[in-house]
């Protein structure tokens, strides 16, 4: 077997009708208004501790509890649902944004806010 010196050599080994399929994105989560749900992530300082807040859901409380349970397991932290908003203990914006994007939500991250 000959050594491959470039990508062109590798491409020559593939069949002529070979095509790369783009990975399918998950269905966009649609809210009550028929538009894609846009979720906002932000962190706040509370009692000198960081909390990740996830807002913008248009879901029933049971769905939010299920989603929170999954996020708590993914991040290895505690959290709660409060007024259609999820709170996670600690700064977990990156993990949460990745997970919610895979679930079909549009995610927007907001900079750190200090709260009294």
C-alpha positions in Angstrom: 0.0 0.0 0.0 1.4 3.4 -1.0 1.8 6.2 1.5 -0.6 9.1 1.3 1.3 12.4 0.9 -1.7 14.7 0.7 -5.4 15.0 0.9 -5.6 14.7 -2.9 -4.1 11.2 -2.7 -6.8 10.3 -0.2 -9.5 11.8 -2.3 -8.3 9.7 -5.3 -9.1 6.5 -3.2 -12.8 7.5 -2.6 -15.5 6.6 -5.1 -16.6 9.2 -7.6 -20.1 9.5 -6.2 -18.9 10.0 -2.5 -20.4 13.0 -0.8 -20.1 14.3 2.8 -23.5 14.8 4.4 -23.8 17.7 6.8 -24.9 16.7 10.3 -28.6 17.3 10.8 -29.3 19.9 13.4 -32.0 19.2 16.0 -35.5 20.7 15.5 -35.7 24.3 16.8 -37.8 24.5 20.0 -40.8 26.7 19.3 -42.6 28.7 21.9 -46.2 29.6 22.4 -45.9 32.5 19.9 -44.7 30.1 17.1 -41.2 31.6 17.1 -38.0 29.8 18.1 -37.4 30.1 21.8 -34.4 32.4 22.6 -32.8 31.5 25.9 -30.6 33.9 27.8 -27.7 32.8 30.0 -26.1 35.1 32.5 -24.2 34.8 35.8 -24.8 36.8 38.9 -23.0 37.1 42.2 -25.2 36.4 45.2 -23.8 36.4 48.7 -20.3 36.3 47.2 -21.2 33.1 45.2 -21.7 32.8 41.4 -25.1 31.6 40.1 -26.0 30.8 36.5 -29.4 32.0 35.4 -31.2 30.7 32.4 -34.3 32.6 31.3 -36.7 32.9 28.3 -38.4 29.5 28.5 -41.9 29.0 27.2 -42.5 25.6 28.8 -44.6 24.0 31.4 -43.2 23.5 34.9 -42.8 19.7 34.4 -40.6 20.2 31.3 -38.5 22.7 33.2 -38.0 20.3 36.1 -36.9 17.6 33.7 -34.5 20.0 31.9 -33.1 21.2 35.3 -32.5 17.6 36.4 -30.5 16.9 33.3 -28.5 20.1 33.6 -27.7 19.5 37.2 -26.4 16.0 36.3 -24.3 17.5 33.4 -22.8 20.2 35.5 -22.5 18.3 38.8 -24.2 21.0 40.8 -27.4 22.0 42.5 -30.2 24.3 41.2 -33.8 25.2 41.2 -36.7 26.4 39.1 -38.1 29.8 40.1 -40.7 31.7 38.1 -40.0 30.0 34.7 -36.3 30.5 35.2 -33.6 28.0 36.0 -30.8 28.7 38.5 -27.7 26.6 38.7 -25.1 27.0 41.5 -21.7 28.1 40.0 -20.6 29.4 36.6 -21.8 26.9 34.1 -22.5 29.1 31.0 -20.3 27.1 28.6 -21.6 23.7 29.5 -25.2 24.9 29.6 -25.0 26.8 26.3 -23.7 23.7 24.6 -26.3 21.4 26.0 -29.2 23.8 25.3 -28.0 24.3 21.7 -28.0 20.6 21.2 -31.6 20.5 22.5 -32.7 23.0 19.8 -32.8 26.3 21.8 -31.4 29.5 20.5 -28.9 30.6 23.2 -27.7 34.1 23.9 -25.1 34.7 26.6 -25.2 37.9 28.6 -22.2 39.3 30.5 -21.8 39.0 34.3 -24.1 41.1 36.5 -23.6 41.9 40.1 -26.6 41.8 42.3 -27.1 42.9 45.9 
